Amino acid sequence: MSMRPTRLALAALLAASLTAGCNKEKAPATTQAPAAQAQAGNAAEPGPDAVVATFGSGQKVTFGELNERIKEPLANLDKQKYQLRKRGLEGLVTERLVKEEATKRGLTEDQLLKAEIDDKIPAPPEEKIKEVFDGAKGQLPPGATYEQMKPQIVDFLSGQQKQEAAQKFFESLRQGANVKYELPEPARGPVERKQVAATGPSKGPEGAPVTIVEFSDFECPFCSRANAAVDQVTKTYGDKVRVVFRQFPLEFHKQAQKAAEASLCANDQGKFWEMHDALFANQKALGVEDLKKTAAGLKLDAAKFNTCLDSGEKAAQVKADQADGSKVGVNGTPAFFINGVMLSGAQPFEEFKSIIDAELSGAKK
């Protein structure tokens, strides 16, 4: 039995809360299934002096030496497991609170979500719908009319607002229920910071106390998913945060390289973020001709843009971004460095907030 549309707000939000990204191993990087994680967590580990490899004339490697060699990725794994459990716990609590609230009001869960989310989102103005349609004409199926495409455009324009409304409603339920989480957090070591150059297209003041450097891939679906959280960060923190975008197209995303170059060609004409939003909004239209149509829809100088894209003049800049990302441990997208503190995957806003608040608090001391 399929879920009704109004239930999708809850389902999508909870599903999106799981850490995920695209990695170099040609598949989306998702956290292990809970059962697999439980098995891995319960496996008995040898002591630090246990020998795990022997070679040559009596040489050996101990389990402690192995752990020391890979201590950073092991710490990251512990953090990811904690984040997965935390997101799962929040999801379970939220589902039960929604059910309880619906029962209290004498509504079904569908009716409650519709009243608190769908019905509170104003319809996009006609002029905005037409603006999107006109800008996307070159990418639409031949013969597609405004009336045919209007419902899809409305869904697109309303989607982020619905997600924000859902977040706000669910948070109000949690606050009203005085939810307290007692999930044990892994021991925190010293905060590790990477030296990441904040060079590239940016928004926010250069003197902001918090700088977020994002390594991303325009073909990665998880990078597109992460945009909502980044947008919420900029809306919430304003001039306290600067966001810098750097390119990290993955090899198995065949159209990501040219899409990265296209964004930088658009940057030359002062429209990086417009191109950024357009590419993530339609990740099925990243071929070279599609990129040129997108540029035309953004009213860029077509001759200048096409020459830039066809010549590959931005390829070296993309390669430099990739090299810098690899040096600081990026092996998948999206990857964020918040004042040098790494955050991997399509994380929810709360994970950004946790680090940003700590940084802002430290800056005041």
C-alpha positions in Angstrom: 0.0 0.0 0.0 1.6 3.3 -1.0 1.8 6.3 1.2 -0.5 9.3 0.6 1.2 12.5 -0.6 0.8 14.3 2.7 2.7 11.4 4.5 5.6 11.9 2.2 6.7 15.1 4.0 7.4 13.0 7.1 8.9 10.1 5.3 11.1 12.2 3.1 12.4 14.3 5.9 13.3 11.2 8.0 14.9 9.5 5.1 16.9 12.5 4.2 18.3 12.7 7.7 20.5 9.7 7.2 24.1 10.7 6.3 24.8 9.9 2.7 27.0 11.0 -0.1 28.6 10.0 -3.4 32.1 8.5 -3.1 35.0 7.4 -5.3 33.9 3.8 -5.3 31.2 4.3 -7.9 28.2 4.0 -5.5 26.3 6.2 -3.1 28.0 6.0 0.3 25.3 5.2 2.8 25.6 4.1 6.4 25.3 0.3 7.0 22.0 -1.2 7.7 21.3 -1.3 11.5 21.6 -5.1 11.6 24.9 -5.1 9.9 26.1 -2.3 12.2 25.0 -4.2 15.3 26.9 -7.3 14.1 30.0 -5.2 13.5 29.7 -3.4 16.8 29.3 -6.7 18.7 32.3 -8.4 17.1 34.9 -9.1 19.7 38.1 -7.1 19.1 41.5 -8.4 19.8 43.7 -6.7 22.4 46.2 -4.0 21.3 49.1 -6.5 21.7 47.4 -9.2 19.5 49.4 -10.0 16.4 47.3 -9.4 13.2 50.0 -10.0 10.6 53.4 -11.7 10.4 56.0 -11.6 7.6 59.6 -12.0 6.8 61.9 -13.3 9.5 59.8 -12.8 12.6 58.3 -9.4 11.8 54.8 -8.7 13.0 52.1 -6.1 13.2 49.9 -5.7 16.3 46.3 -4.7 16.5 47.3 -1.6 18.4 49.7 -0.5 15.6 47.0 -1.0 13.1 44.5 1.1 15.0 47.2 3.8 15.4 47.7 3.8 11.6 44.0 4.3 10.9 42.9 6.2 14.0 41.4 9.1 12.0 39.1 7.1 9.8 38.2 4.9 12.8 37.2 8.1 14.8 35.1 9.2 11.8 33.4 5.9 11.7 32.4 6.1 15.3 31.1 9.6 14.7 29.1 8.4 11.7 27.6 5.5 13.7 26.6 7.9 16.4 25.0 10.3 13.9 23.1 7.5 12.2 21.7 6.4 15.6 20.9 10.0 16.5 19.0 10.6 13.3 17.2 7.3 13.7 16.3 8.1 17.3 14.9 11.5 16.3 12.9 9.9 13.5 11.3 7.3 15.9 10.5 10.0 18.4 9.0 12.3 15.7 6.9 9.6 14.2 5.4 8.8 17.5 4.8 12.4 18.4 3.0 13.0 15.1 0.8 10.0 15.7 0.1 11.2 19.3 -0.8 14.7 18.1 -3.0 13.4 15.4 -4.9 11.3 17.9 -5.2 14.2 20.3 -6.8 16.4 17.5 -9.1 13.6 16.2 -7.3 13.6 12.9 -5.5 11.1 10.8 -1.7 11.6 10.4 -2.3 12.6 6.8 -4.8 15.2 7.8 -2.5 16.6 10.5 0.5 16.9 8.1 -1.7 18.5 5.5 -3.0 21.1 7.9 0.4 21.9 9.4 2.5 21.7 6.3 0.7 21.7 2.9 -2.0 24.2 3.9 0.4 26.7 5.4 2.5 27.1 2.2 1.2 29.9 0.0 0.9 29.0 -3.7 3.8 30.4 -5.8 2.8 33.6 -7.6 2.0 33.2 -11.3 4.8 35.5 -12.4 7.4 33.3 -10.6 6.0 30.2 -12.2 6.2 31.8 -15.6 9.7 33.0 -14.9 10.9 29.5 -14.2 9.1 28.1 -17.2 10.7 30.7 -19.5 14.1 30.1 -18.1 13.8 26.3 -18.6 12.3 26.3 -22.1 15.5 25.0 -23.7 15.6 22.0 -21.4 11.9 21.0 -21.6 10.6 18.2 -23.8 9.6 19.4 -27.3 6.1 20.8 -27.4 5.8 21.1 -23.7 3.3 23.8 -22.8 3.1 26.1 -19.8 -0.1 24.4 -18.6 1.5 21.0 -18.8 4.6 22.0 -16.9 2.9 24.3 -14.3 2.2 21.5 -11.7 5.8 20.3 -11.8 7.1 23.9 -11.4 4.7 24.5 -8.5 6.0 21.4 -6.8 9.6 22.4 -7.4 9.0 25.9 -6.0 7.0 24.7 -3.0 9.3 21.8 -2.1 11.8 23.6 0.0 9.2 25.7 1.8 7.4 22.5 2.7 10.5 21.0 4.1 11.2 24.0 6.2 7.6 24.0 7.4 7.9 20.3 8.3 11.1 20.9 10.2 9.5 23.7 12.2 6.4 21.7 13.0 8.3 18.6 14.1 10.6 20.8 16.2 7.6 22.4 17.9 6.2 18.9 18.7 9.6 17.9 20.2 9.8 21.0 22.3 6.3 20.7 23.5 7.0 17.1 24.6 10.2 18.2 26.4 12.2 15.5 24.5 15.5 14.6 26.0 17.9 12.3 24.3 20.2 10.1 26.3 22.1 8.4 23.5 25.7 8.0 24.6 28.1 10.0 22.4 31.5 8.7 21.5 34.4 10.2 23.4 35.5 13.5 21.8 39.2 14.0 21.2 40.7 17.4 20.3 38.8 19.1 17.4 40.8 18.4 14.3 41.0 21.2 11.8 42.2 20.9 8.2 43.9 23.8 6.4 41.6 24.4 3.5 42.0 27.4 1.2 38.7 29.3 0.9 39.2 30.1 -2.7 36.3 30.0 -5.2 32.8 31.4 -5.7 31.4 32.5 -2.4 28.6 34.2 -0.6 28.8 36.0 2.7 31.4 38.5 3.9 35.1 37.6 3.8 35.4 38.7 7.4 32.7 36.3 8.7 33.6 34.4 11.9 32.7 31.1 10.3 33.8 30.0 6.8 32.3 26.9 5.2 34.2 25.4 2.3 32.1 22.9 0.4 33.5 20.4 -2.1 30.7 19.2 -4.4 29.7 17.4 -7.6 26.8 18.7 -9.7 25.9 15.2 -10.7 25.8 13.8 -7.2 22.2 13.5 -5.9 23.3 13.9 -2.3 25.0 17.2 -3.1 21.7 18.4 -4.4 20.0 17.2 -1.2 22.5 19.1 0.9 21.6 22.4 -0.6 18.5 22.8 1.6 20.7 22.6 4.8 23.2 25.0 3.4 20.5 27.4 2.4 19.1 27.2 5.9 22.5 27.9 7.4 22.8 31.1 5.3 19.3 32.2 6.3 19.8 31.4 10.0 23.3 32.9 10.4 23.4 35.7 7.8 26.6 37.6 7.8 28.2 35.4 10.5 28.8 32.7 7.8 30.6 32.7 4.5 30.1 29.8 2.1 32.8 28.9 -0.5 32.1 26.4 -3.2 34.9 24.2 -4.6 34.7 21.6 -7.3 35.1 17.9 -6.8 33.5 16.1 -9.8 33.8 12.3 -9.3 35.2 10.2 -12.1 32.2 8.0 -12.5 29.9 10.9 -12.9 30.6 11.4 -16.6 28.9 14.8 -16.9 30.1 16.3 -13.7 33.4 17.6 -15.0 31.8 19.8 -17.7 29.1 20.9 -15.3 31.8 22.1 -12.9 33.5 24.0 -15.8 30.2 25.5 -16.8 29.6 26.9 -13.3 33.0 28.6 -13.4 32.3 29.9 -16.9 29.1 31.4 -15.5 31.1 32.8 -12.6 33.1 34.9 -15.0 29.8 36.6 -15.9 28.8 37.0 -12.3 26.2 34.3 -12.3 27.8 31.4 -10.5 25.0 30.9 -7.9 22.3 31.1 -10.5 24.0 28.4 -12.6 24.7 26.4 -9.4 21.0 26.4 -8.5 19.9 25.6 -12.1 22.3 22.6 -12.4 21.3 21.1 -9.1 17.6 21.7 -9.9 17.9 19.5 -13.0 20.7 17.0 -12.7 19.4 15.1 -15.8 20.3 18.1 -18.0 24.1 18.2 -17.6 25.2 17.4 -21.2 27.2 20.1 -22.9 24.3 21.2 -25.1 22.1 21.3 -22.0 24.6 23.4 -20.2 24.6 25.9 -23.1 20.8 26.0 -23.0 20.9 26.6 -19.3 23.3 29.5 -19.8 21.1 31.0 -22.4 18.1 30.8 -20.0 20.2 32.7 -17.5 20.8 35.3 -20.1 24.5 34.9 -20.1 26.6 36.1 -23.1 26.2 32.9 -25.2 29.3 33.3 -27.3 31.6 34.0 -24.4 30.1 31.2 -22.3 30.2 28.6 -25.2 33.9 29.5 -26.0 34.8 29.1 -22.3 33.0 25.8 -22.0 34.2 24.3 -25.3 37.9 25.3 -24.8 38.1 23.6 -21.4 39.8 26.7 -20.0 38.3 26.0 -16.5 39.5 22.4 -16.4 42.8 23.3 -14.6 40.8 25.2 -11.9 38.6 22.2 -11.4 41.6 19.9 -11.2 43.3 22.2 -8.6 40.1 22.1 -6.5 40.1 18.3 -6.7 43.8 18.1 -5.7 43.2 20.4 -2.7 40.2 18.4 -1.6 42.1 15.1 -1.8 44.9 16.5 0.3 42.5 17.1 3.2 40.8 13.8 3.0 37.9 14.3 0.6 37.0 11.1 -1.0 33.3 11.7 -1.6 30.7 14.4 -2.0 29.4 16.6 -0.5 32.2 17.4 2.0 32.2 20.5 4.1 34.9 22.2 6.2 33.5 24.5 8.8 36.4 26.6 10.0 38.4 23.5 9.0 36.3 21.0 10.9 35.2 18.3 8.4 31.5 17.3 8.0 30.9 14.6 5.4 27.8 13.7 3.5 24.3 15.3 3.1 24.0 16.2 6.7 20.8 17.9 8.2 20.9 21.5 9.3 21.3 20.4 13.0 24.7 19.0 12.3 25.9 22.2 10.8 24.3 24.2 13.6 26.2 22.1 16.2 29.6 23.0 14.8 28.7 26.6 13.9 27.4 27.4 17.3 30.5 26.0 18.9 32.7 28.1 16.6 30.7 31.2 17.3 30.8 30.6 21.0 34.6 30.1 20.8 35.0 33.3 18.8 33.3 35.3 21.6 35.8 34.1 24.3 
